Amino acid sequence: MKLLNLTAALLLGGVLQAQNPLPAIHPQPQEITLSTNRLNLPHGIALTGLENPDADAIRLIRQTLSIPNIPEALPLRITLMKDQASELKRSGAYRLVIKPEGIDIDISDNRGLFYAAQTLRQLVETNGRGIKSLPLGTITDYPDVAFRGTVEGFYGDPWSHADRIEQLRFYGKMKMNTYIYGPKDDPYHSSPNWRKPYPEKEAAQIKDLAKEAAANKVDFVWAIHPGLDIKWTDEDRMNVLNKFGMMYDLGVRSFAVFFDDISGEGAKADKQADLLNFLQKEFIEKKEGVSPLIMCPTEYNRAWAGSDYLDVLGRTLDPAIHVMWTGNSVIHDITLEGQEWVNKRIQRPSYVWWNFPVSDYCRDHLLMGPSYGLDPNAAHAMSGFVANPMERAEASKVALYGVADYAWNMKAYDPGSDFIEACRYVLPEAPEAFRTFCENNCDPGPNGHRYRRDESVRNAGYAEAFLNDFRKHNYNADAADQMNRLFAEITAAPAAIETSRNKALIDEIKPWLMQFHLLGKAGQAAIRTAEAGQSQNRAATWQSYLSLTSLLDSMRTIDQTYNQNPYQKGVKVGSRILTPFVQEIHSGVESNLLFADQADAATTRMSKASILTDIEQLKYQPLKESKDQIGYNRLNEVLRIEPGQSFGLAWELQKEATSFNFSLPKSENSGRVFEWSADGKQWTAIADIPADQARFKLEKVAPEVRYIRMRNATDKQMQIYLYEFAVTTKEDTSIDPVRLMYDKNLESANTLVAGSHIAVDREKKDGSLELYLSGSPFSQVVVEGTPLKGKAKQVLYSGPANYIELKKEALENVKALELHNAGQTEIRIHEIL
């Protein structure tokens, strides 16, 4: 009888007990009551209620639920919300009621219907017979923040047109309603061409984007960035107004003016407010269907707000204009206290520009971690919340998934669980492997903003436990087992990830997948090397060390081959926990090999290139370094140099500079001094650099120069744009390669070609001797000793290039030693102790 009733229910429609758990809805609704009982829709639904409902929403409902024109279809009634609660009057608010008699959707506006349709899309299930069903219950939903989405405001390669189209569709699904178009490297958004119309191709793309945004209920906000060369004249005022008009004709209905990352005349608050008020009155209020105007101030974070700039905006700027804000610094978590601080100054809730997961200051990294550091109590203190993403659009979706959930329902937002869901959403084919990749690619590494992110959280404790024991020359087997499992997962993860159908994502992260695979192998090799070091078998430890070194060399090759952008070149993974873990074991084993008794661990390594500065903005800026050049990473914001402060470079003793070049465009040149030094103490002015040049290349640098700097020689703060400051170097051929055999550095080596030989120095005539060699599996080395008496040489060792220990007893009657490369391939002599 139950089977007959079940069959009848399937044929006629009705309520059934669900077999599957209730689906998760993203963003999480404000109020949700769902039953495990389900409404079956064997005959689909029939639309009733509101005349001419939003076509995009209805299209989505048709894709989700069939809408046949038959009497048996259950009704889906659409009505306008009658509630008086302020939350339900917000754009995007809706109430969805699913009951045995049908479906009711009450909406605040077209956006509310579209969002209700997105919720239905997540709720619907289809059984093996093709019959769709929905859980019974009620969802009352609305956003916490009125404007939610992204600002494409990063430096570097702008997104492609295809990227932007896909992003807009993603925003619609995630109930984000704002996309601000403001890529710094679009010349028609900024200088030099902000006054000019877009060329035909680019104009057509803008038109497409505005249309796609509207279909996904997203405000396409076009931003202009005129402050680099604006003149506070009626002519330029009209130039901005006319450019807005051009964009309006292309279908744009939302606008912003950016005054970020500028200095000089364009940074004056009163002039900015005057222009913005003019635009508000003459354009925003006069044009039909235009959203509120948004501006990004010059002092857009608390660390830079040292003048009355924000107070001037607060007093003089039209109250209808939104003012953007990045937090307590350029890149910072968002706190309620910080929001309240700025809101008092600007006399309105600020519009948050969150600089995450943007990576234009760490382009050798991916920021794929969870979106945390967001105050759950700050909804009332912000008028909007947009995130600045990476130039890699698909990879940015992991963080943006969390941004959407946070801005919609702050109290319900949990970064940890949301991150797991984001990984499953972005790469459903291999979510666990993708999670492993993402949670170990969260941190930007050392950077000038001093903004770091938690990384490798699940395994950080095991890594630290292992290293704590390793530093005490103990081997923690339990921690080693856990780390080995992790590194095995890491090694396997890229292959699983590459099965994804999202080829755009794979193309974006391919170099990092390659590097991640190598990191997994290096991690496993590091643990083997640490274990070998416990056995006191120095030959086995040396071979394990060489294997690890080879993997680190491969990682270095990836870093120097891929993602060679002009700013932060390279490919870094696991920067906070895992890569340092491997590197510490590598250097620790090297130290153990070189200094077995640990009595003299002071090495005489070659010096390293470094940044030389007393400017706080630059102290944590990573060095841009390649095989033959060192330099500063481009600084995206204005660099402020106090009187007497300087910034410069120092390079390795084993290298000499061949040229020096800089690019400091739009900077204050008066009063700057370029200087060189041989010792970092005595400085001499470089007379060959013209005083007024913004860009210059010094073609010849004296061999004795080891330091170059630029100093503010005035008595006032100097503001400059630091685009490039670099020194090209070459190997110093005056260094004796034999020195590399005794420099207490296993990474440096003297190469001995096939058939040649070299004398071996003995610092202690009465002790044993260790030789650390490497070569091909077919290498052949002979070590001969000349006895104190007699002329015939003795063969002390003959075999492959490896670790060789000559005992004290074998050397007692030997006055000289020679090492012969008796094979057909070159060998490397890393160290002789």
BELTA-V211853 format. One record per backbone hydrogen bond with DSSP energy under -0.5 kcal/mol. NH is the residue of the N-H (numbers start at 0). CO is the residue of the C=O. E is the energy in kcal/mol with one decimal. If there is no record, write none. Layout:
# BELTA-V211853
nh=NH co=CO e=E
nh=NH co=CO e=E
This chain:
# BELTA-V211853
nh=4 co=0 e=-2.4
nh=5 co=1 e=-2.5
nh=6 co=2 e=-2.3
nh=7 co=3 e=-2.5
nh=8 co=4 e=-2.5
nh=9 co=5 e=-2.3
nh=10 co=6 e=-2.0
nh=11 co=7 e=-2.9
nh=12 co=8 e=-2.0
nh=13 co=39 e=-0.7
nh=15 co=37 e=-2.0
nh=17 co=35 e=-2.4
nh=30 co=139 e=-2.0
nh=32 co=137 e=-2.6
nh=34 co=135 e=-3.5
nh=37 co=15 e=-3.3
nh=38 co=133 e=-4.1
nh=39 co=13 e=-3.1
nh=39 co=37 e=-0.6
nh=40 co=131 e=-2.9
nh=43 co=40 e=-1.2
nh=44 co=65 e=-2.3
nh=45 co=73 e=-2.7
nh=47 co=75 e=-2.4
nh=49 co=47 e=-0.6
nh=49 co=77 e=-3.2
nh=52 co=49 e=-0.6
nh=57 co=53 e=-2.2
nh=58 co=54 e=-2.4
nh=59 co=55 e=-1.8
nh=60 co=56 e=-2.4
nh=61 co=57 e=-2.7
nh=62 co=58 e=-1.8
nh=63 co=59 e=-1.6
nh=64 co=60 e=-3.6
nh=69 co=67 e=-1.2
nh=72 co=69 e=-1.2
nh=73 co=43 e=-1.9
nh=74 co=100 e=-0.6
nh=75 co=45 e=-2.9
nh=76 co=74 e=-0.5
nh=76 co=102 e=-2.9
nh=77 co=47 e=-2.1
nh=78 co=76 e=-0.5
nh=78 co=104 e=-2.6
nh=80 co=106 e=-3.5
nh=87 co=84 e=-0.7
nh=88 co=85 e=-1.4
nh=89 co=86 e=-1.2
nh=92 co=89 e=-2.0
nh=93 co=140 e=-2.5
nh=94 co=105 e=-2.5
nh=95 co=138 e=-3.1
nh=96 co=94 e=-0.5
nh=96 co=103 e=-2.8
nh=97 co=136 e=-3.1
nh=98 co=96 e=-0.6
nh=98 co=101 e=-2.7
nh=101 co=98 e=-1.8
nh=102 co=74 e=-2.6
nh=103 co=96 e=-2.8
nh=104 co=76 e=-3.2
nh=105 co=94 e=-2.5
nh=106 co=78 e=-2.3
nh=107 co=92 e=-2.0
nh=112 co=108 e=-1.5
nh=113 co=109 e=-2.2
nh=114 co=110 e=-2.4
nh=115 co=111 e=-2.2
nh=116 co=112 e=-2.2
nh=117 co=113 e=-1.8
nh=118 co=114 e=-2.0
nh=119 co=115 e=-2.4
nh=120 co=116 e=-2.1
nh=121 co=117 e=-1.2
nh=122 co=118 e=-1.5
nh=123 co=119 e=-2.1
nh=124 co=132 e=-2.0
nh=126 co=130 e=-2.2
nh=129 co=126 e=-2.2
nh=131 co=40 e=-0.6
nh=132 co=124 e=-2.3
nh=133 co=38 e=-2.1
nh=135 co=36 e=-2.6
nh=136 co=97 e=-2.3
nh=137 co=32 e=-2.3
nh=138 co=95 e=-2.8
nh=139 co=30 e=-2.1
nh=140 co=93 e=-2.9
nh=140 co=138 e=-0.5
nh=143 co=406 e=-0.6
nh=143 co=407 e=-1.2
nh=144 co=406 e=-1.6
nh=146 co=382 e=-0.8
nh=147 co=145 e=-0.5
nh=148 co=384 e=-1.9
nh=149 co=177 e=-1.9
nh=150 co=386 e=-2.0
nh=151 co=179 e=-2.8
nh=152 co=150 e=-2.1
nh=163 co=159 e=-2.1
nh=164 co=160 e=-2.2
nh=165 co=161 e=-2.2
nh=166 co=162 e=-2.5
nh=167 co=163 e=-2.4
nh=168 co=164 e=-1.6
nh=169 co=165 e=-2.2
nh=170 co=166 e=-2.6
nh=171 co=167 e=-1.9
nh=172 co=168 e=-1.8
nh=173 co=169 e=-1.9
nh=174 co=171 e=-1.0
nh=175 co=170 e=-2.7
nh=176 co=147 e=-1.2
nh=177 co=147 e=-1.9
nh=178 co=218 e=-2.5
nh=179 co=149 e=-2.5
nh=180 co=178 e=-0.6
nh=180 co=220 e=-3.7
nh=181 co=151 e=-1.3
nh=181 co=179 e=-0.8
nh=183 co=153 e=-1.6
nh=185 co=182 e=-1.8
nh=186 co=184 e=-0.8
nh=188 co=185 e=-1.5
nh=189 co=185 e=-1.6
nh=192 co=186 e=-1.6
nh=192 co=189 e=-0.7
nh=193 co=189 e=-0.6
nh=195 co=192 e=-1.6
nh=202 co=198 e=-2.9
nh=203 co=199 e=-2.1
nh=204 co=200 e=-1.7
nh=205 co=201 e=-2.2
nh=206 co=202 e=-2.1
nh=207 co=203 e=-2.1
nh=208 co=204 e=-2.5
nh=209 co=205 e=-2.5
nh=210 co=206 e=-1.9
nh=211 co=207 e=-2.7
nh=212 co=208 e=-2.9
nh=213 co=209 e=-2.0
nh=214 co=210 e=-1.8
nh=215 co=211 e=-1.1
nh=215 co=212 e=-0.8
nh=216 co=213 e=-1.4
nh=217 co=212 e=-3.0
nh=218 co=176 e=-3.6
nh=219 co=217 e=-0.7
nh=220 co=178 e=-3.2
nh=220 co=218 e=-1.0
nh=221 co=219 e=-0.7
nh=221 co=253 e=-2.6
nh=222 co=180 e=-2.4
nh=222 co=220 e=-0.5
nh=223 co=255 e=-2.1
nh=224 co=188 e=-3.3
nh=226 co=257 e=-0.7
nh=228 co=225 e=-1.2
nh=229 co=225 e=-1.0
nh=232 co=230 e=-2.8
nh=236 co=232 e=-2.0
nh=237 co=233 e=-2.2
nh=238 co=234 e=-1.7
nh=239 co=235 e=-2.0
nh=240 co=236 e=-2.0
nh=241 co=237 e=-3.2
nh=242 co=238 e=-2.0
nh=243 co=239 e=-2.3
nh=244 co=240 e=-2.0
nh=245 co=241 e=-2.2
nh=246 co=242 e=-2.1
nh=247 co=243 e=-2.5
nh=248 co=244 e=-2.1
nh=249 co=245 e=-0.7
nh=249 co=246 e=-0.5
nh=250 co=247 e=-1.7
nh=251 co=246 e=-2.3
nh=252 co=219 e=-0.6
nh=253 co=219 e=-0.8
nh=255 co=221 e=-1.9
nh=256 co=293 e=-2.3
nh=257 co=223 e=-3.3
nh=258 co=295 e=-2.6
nh=265 co=262 e=-0.7
nh=266 co=263 e=-1.6
nh=267 co=264 e=-1.2
nh=271 co=267 e=-2.2
nh=272 co=268 e=-2.7
nh=273 co=269 e=-1.9
nh=274 co=270 e=-2.0
nh=275 co=271 e=-2.7
nh=276 co=272 e=-2.6
nh=277 co=273 e=-1.7
nh=278 co=274 e=-2.3
nh=279 co=275 e=-2.5
nh=280 co=276 e=-2.3
nh=281 co=277 e=-3.0
nh=282 co=278 e=-1.8
nh=283 co=278 e=-2.1
nh=284 co=279 e=-2.1
nh=286 co=282 e=-2.6
nh=289 co=286 e=-0.8
nh=290 co=252 e=-2.5
nh=293 co=254 e=-1.5
nh=294 co=321 e=-2.4
nh=295 co=256 e=-2.2
nh=296 co=294 e=-0.6
nh=299 co=297 e=-1.5
nh=301 co=326 e=-2.2
nh=302 co=327 e=-0.9
nh=303 co=300 e=-1.1
nh=304 co=300 e=-0.5
nh=304 co=301 e=-1.0
nh=305 co=303 e=-2.1
nh=311 co=307 e=-2.3
nh=312 co=308 e=-1.9
nh=313 co=309 e=-2.6
nh=314 co=310 e=-2.2
nh=315 co=311 e=-2.4
nh=316 co=312 e=-2.5
nh=320 co=317 e=-2.1
nh=321 co=292 e=-2.7
nh=323 co=294 e=-2.6
nh=324 co=350 e=-1.7
nh=325 co=299 e=-2.7
nh=327 co=332 e=-0.6
nh=331 co=329 e=-0.5
nh=333 co=372 e=-2.1
nh=334 co=332 e=-0.6
nh=338 co=334 e=-2.0
nh=339 co=335 e=-2.7
nh=340 co=336 e=-1.9
nh=341 co=337 e=-1.8
nh=342 co=338 e=-2.5
nh=343 co=339 e=-1.5
nh=344 co=340 e=-0.9
nh=345 co=341 e=-2.6
nh=346 co=342 e=-1.4
nh=347 co=342 e=-1.0
nh=349 co=380 e=-0.7
nh=350 co=322 e=-3.2
nh=351 co=349 e=-0.7
nh=351 co=383 e=-2.4
nh=352 co=324 e=-2.7
nh=353 co=351 e=-0.7
nh=353 co=385 e=-2.9
nh=354 co=352 e=-0.6
nh=355 co=353 e=-2.1
nh=357 co=387 e=-1.6
nh=361 co=358 e=-1.6
nh=364 co=361 e=-2.4
nh=367 co=365 e=-0.8
nh=367 co=440 e=-3.1
nh=371 co=369 e=-1.2
nh=374 co=333 e=-1.7
nh=377 co=374 e=-1.1
nh=380 co=377 e=-1.3
nh=381 co=378 e=-1.2
nh=382 co=349 e=-2.3
nh=383 co=349 e=-0.7
nh=384 co=146 e=-2.9
nh=385 co=351 e=-2.7
nh=386 co=148 e=-2.2
nh=387 co=353 e=-2.9
nh=388 co=386 e=-0.7
nh=392 co=390 e=-1.0
nh=395 co=391 e=-1.4
nh=396 co=392 e=-0.5
nh=396 co=393 e=-1.4
nh=397 co=394 e=-1.0
nh=399 co=395 e=-2.4
nh=400 co=396 e=-2.2
nh=401 co=397 e=-0.9
nh=402 co=398 e=-1.9
nh=403 co=399 e=-2.5
nh=404 co=400 e=-1.6
nh=405 co=401 e=-2.7
nh=406 co=402 e=-2.5
nh=407 co=403 e=-1.4
nh=408 co=404 e=-2.2
nh=412 co=408 e=-0.6
nh=412 co=409 e=-1.0
nh=417 co=413 e=-2.3
nh=418 co=414 e=-2.0
nh=419 co=415 e=-1.5
nh=420 co=416 e=-2.0
nh=421 co=417 e=-2.5
nh=422 co=418 e=-2.2
nh=423 co=419 e=-1.7
nh=424 co=420 e=-2.4
nh=425 co=421 e=-2.8
nh=426 co=422 e=-2.0
nh=427 co=424 e=-0.5
nh=429 co=426 e=-1.0
nh=430 co=427 e=-0.6
nh=433 co=429 e=-2.3
nh=434 co=430 e=-2.3
nh=435 co=431 e=-2.3
nh=436 co=432 e=-2.0
nh=437 co=433 e=-3.0
nh=438 co=434 e=-3.0
nh=439 co=435 e=-0.6
nh=439 co=436 e=-0.7
nh=440 co=437 e=-1.9
nh=449 co=446 e=-1.6
nh=451 co=449 e=-0.7
nh=455 co=438 e=-2.9
nh=458 co=455 e=-1.2
nh=459 co=455 e=-1.2
nh=462 co=458 e=-2.3
nh=463 co=459 e=-2.4
nh=464 co=460 e=-2.3
nh=465 co=461 e=-2.5
nh=466 co=462 e=-2.3
nh=467 co=463 e=-2.6
nh=468 co=464 e=-1.7
nh=469 co=465 e=-2.5
nh=470 co=466 e=-2.7
nh=471 co=467 e=-0.6
nh=471 co=468 e=-0.7
nh=472 co=469 e=-1.8
nh=473 co=468 e=-3.0
nh=475 co=473 e=-0.6
nh=476 co=474 e=-1.1
nh=479 co=475 e=-2.4
nh=480 co=476 e=-2.3
nh=481 co=477 e=-1.9
nh=482 co=478 e=-2.6
nh=483 co=479 e=-2.6
nh=484 co=480 e=-2.0
nh=485 co=481 e=-2.0
nh=486 co=482 e=-2.9
nh=487 co=483 e=-2.2
nh=488 co=484 e=-2.2
nh=489 co=485 e=-2.5
nh=490 co=486 e=-2.3
nh=491 co=487 e=-1.8
nh=492 co=488 e=-2.0
nh=493 co=489 e=-0.7
nh=495 co=491 e=-1.4
nh=496 co=492 e=-2.6
nh=497 co=493 e=-2.2
nh=498 co=495 e=-1.4
nh=499 co=496 e=-1.9
nh=502 co=500 e=-1.9
nh=505 co=501 e=-1.8
nh=506 co=502 e=-2.6
nh=507 co=503 e=-1.7
nh=508 co=504 e=-2.0
nh=509 co=505 e=-1.1
nh=511 co=508 e=-0.5
nh=512 co=508 e=-2.1
nh=513 co=509 e=-2.2
nh=514 co=510 e=-2.2
nh=515 co=511 e=-2.4
nh=516 co=512 e=-2.2
nh=517 co=513 e=-1.8
nh=518 co=514 e=-2.3
nh=519 co=515 e=-2.1
nh=520 co=516 e=-1.9
nh=521 co=517 e=-3.0
nh=522 co=518 e=-2.7
nh=523 co=519 e=-2.0
nh=524 co=520 e=-2.3
nh=525 co=521 e=-2.6
nh=526 co=522 e=-1.9
nh=527 co=523 e=-2.0
nh=528 co=524 e=-2.5
nh=529 co=525 e=-2.5
nh=530 co=526 e=-2.2
nh=531 co=527 e=-2.6
nh=532 co=528 e=-2.0
nh=533 co=529 e=-0.6
nh=533 co=530 e=-1.1
nh=534 co=530 e=-0.5
nh=534 co=531 e=-1.4
nh=535 co=532 e=-0.6
nh=536 co=531 e=-0.6
nh=537 co=535 e=-1.2
nh=540 co=536 e=-2.5
nh=541 co=537 e=-2.6
nh=542 co=538 e=-2.1
nh=543 co=539 e=-2.2
nh=544 co=540 e=-2.8
nh=545 co=541 e=-2.5
nh=546 co=542 e=-1.9
nh=547 co=543 e=-2.3
nh=548 co=544 e=-2.7
nh=549 co=545 e=-2.4
nh=550 co=546 e=-1.8
nh=551 co=547 e=-2.4
nh=552 co=548 e=-2.4
nh=553 co=549 e=-1.9
nh=554 co=550 e=-2.2
nh=555 co=551 e=-2.1
nh=556 co=552 e=-2.1
nh=557 co=553 e=-2.3
nh=558 co=554 e=-2.3
nh=559 co=555 e=-1.6
nh=560 co=556 e=-0.7
nh=560 co=557 e=-0.9
nh=561 co=557 e=-2.3
nh=564 co=562 e=-1.6
nh=568 co=566 e=-0.6
nh=569 co=561 e=-0.6
nh=569 co=562 e=-1.8
nh=571 co=363 e=-3.3
nh=573 co=439 e=-1.6
nh=578 co=573 e=-2.7
nh=579 co=573 e=-0.6
nh=580 co=576 e=-1.8
nh=581 co=577 e=-2.3
nh=582 co=578 e=-2.7
nh=583 co=579 e=-2.7
nh=584 co=580 e=-1.8
nh=585 co=581 e=-2.4
nh=586 co=582 e=-2.7
nh=587 co=583 e=-2.6
nh=588 co=584 e=-2.8
nh=589 co=585 e=-1.9
nh=590 co=586 e=-2.4
nh=591 co=587 e=-2.2
nh=592 co=588 e=-2.3
nh=593 co=589 e=-2.4
nh=594 co=590 e=-2.9
nh=597 co=594 e=-1.2
nh=602 co=600 e=-0.8
nh=609 co=649 e=-2.7
nh=611 co=647 e=-2.5
nh=613 co=645 e=-1.4
nh=615 co=613 e=-0.5
nh=617 co=614 e=-1.5
nh=618 co=614 e=-1.2
nh=619 co=615 e=-0.5
nh=620 co=617 e=-1.7
nh=623 co=630 e=-3.1
nh=624 co=622 e=-0.7
nh=625 co=628 e=-2.9
nh=629 co=726 e=-2.4
nh=630 co=623 e=-1.9
nh=631 co=724 e=-1.6
nh=632 co=621 e=-0.8
nh=634 co=721 e=-2.6
nh=635 co=633 e=-0.6
nh=638 co=719 e=-3.0
nh=639 co=637 e=-0.5
nh=640 co=638 e=-0.6
nh=640 co=717 e=-3.5
nh=641 co=639 e=-0.5
nh=643 co=711 e=-2.6
nh=644 co=641 e=-2.1
nh=646 co=709 e=-2.0
nh=647 co=611 e=-2.4
nh=648 co=707 e=-2.6
nh=649 co=609 e=-2.4
nh=650 co=705 e=-1.4
nh=654 co=651 e=-1.5
nh=655 co=729 e=-2.3
nh=656 co=704 e=-0.5
nh=657 co=727 e=-3.3
nh=658 co=727 e=-1.3
nh=659 co=697 e=-2.0
nh=660 co=725 e=-2.4
nh=661 co=695 e=-2.3
nh=662 co=723 e=-2.7
nh=663 co=693 e=-3.5
nh=666 co=663 e=-1.0
nh=667 co=718 e=-1.2
nh=668 co=666 e=-0.8
nh=671 co=668 e=-1.6
nh=672 co=710 e=-2.0
nh=674 co=708 e=-2.5
nh=675 co=683 e=-2.6
nh=676 co=706 e=-1.9
nh=682 co=680 e=-0.6
nh=683 co=675 e=-2.4
nh=685 co=673 e=-2.9
nh=686 co=684 e=-0.9
nh=688 co=685 e=-1.1
nh=689 co=687 e=-0.6
nh=692 co=689 e=-0.9
nh=695 co=661 e=-1.9
nh=697 co=659 e=-4.0
nh=698 co=696 e=-0.8
nh=704 co=701 e=-1.7
nh=705 co=676 e=-2.5
nh=706 co=676 e=-1.7
nh=707 co=648 e=-1.9
nh=708 co=674 e=-2.3
nh=709 co=646 e=-2.6
nh=710 co=672 e=-3.0
nh=711 co=644 e=-2.6
nh=712 co=670 e=-2.3
nh=712 co=710 e=-0.9
nh=717 co=640 e=-3.2
nh=719 co=638 e=-2.6
nh=719 co=717 e=-0.5
nh=721 co=719 e=-0.6
nh=722 co=662 e=-1.9
nh=722 co=720 e=-1.0
nh=723 co=662 e=-1.9
nh=725 co=660 e=-2.7
nh=726 co=629 e=-2.7
nh=727 co=658 e=-2.2
nh=728 co=627 e=-2.1
nh=729 co=655 e=-2.0
nh=731 co=653 e=-3.0
nh=732 co=730 e=-1.0
nh=734 co=731 e=-1.6
nh=738 co=735 e=-1.7
nh=739 co=736 e=-1.2
nh=740 co=737 e=-1.7
nh=741 co=738 e=-1.6
nh=742 co=739 e=-0.5
nh=747 co=744 e=-0.7
nh=749 co=828 e=-2.1
nh=750 co=748 e=-0.5
nh=751 co=826 e=-2.9
nh=752 co=750 e=-0.6
nh=754 co=820 e=-2.1
nh=755 co=752 e=-1.8
nh=757 co=818 e=-1.9
nh=759 co=816 e=-2.1
nh=760 co=758 e=-0.5
nh=762 co=760 e=-0.6
nh=764 co=762 e=-0.6
nh=766 co=763 e=-1.1
nh=768 co=805 e=-2.5
nh=770 co=803 e=-2.8
nh=771 co=830 e=-2.8
nh=772 co=770 e=-0.7
nh=772 co=801 e=-1.5
nh=773 co=827 e=-1.8
nh=775 co=825 e=-0.5
nh=778 co=775 e=-2.0
nh=780 co=798 e=-3.7
nh=781 co=819 e=-2.1
nh=782 co=796 e=-2.5
nh=783 co=781 e=-0.5
nh=783 co=817 e=-2.6
nh=784 co=793 e=-2.8
nh=785 co=815 e=-3.0
nh=786 co=784 e=-0.6
nh=786 co=791 e=-0.6
nh=787 co=812 e=-2.7
nh=793 co=784 e=-2.8
nh=795 co=782 e=-3.0
nh=795 co=793 e=-0.8
nh=796 co=782 e=-1.4
nh=798 co=780 e=-2.3
nh=801 co=799 e=-0.8
nh=803 co=770 e=-2.6
nh=805 co=768 e=-3.1
nh=805 co=803 e=-0.5
nh=806 co=804 e=-0.7
nh=810 co=806 e=-0.8
nh=810 co=807 e=-0.8
nh=811 co=807 e=-0.6
nh=811 co=808 e=-0.7
nh=813 co=810 e=-1.7
nh=814 co=785 e=-3.1
nh=815 co=785 e=-1.1
nh=816 co=759 e=-0.6
nh=817 co=783 e=-2.4
nh=818 co=757 e=-3.0
nh=819 co=781 e=-3.3
nh=819 co=817 e=-0.5
nh=820 co=755 e=-2.9
nh=821 co=779 e=-1.8
nh=821 co=819 e=-1.1
nh=822 co=779 e=-0.9
nh=826 co=751 e=-2.3
nh=827 co=773 e=-2.9
nh=828 co=749 e=-2.8
nh=829 co=771 e=-2.4
nh=829 co=827 e=-0.8
nh=830 co=771 e=-1.2
nh=831 co=740 e=-2.3
nh=832 co=769 e=-2.9
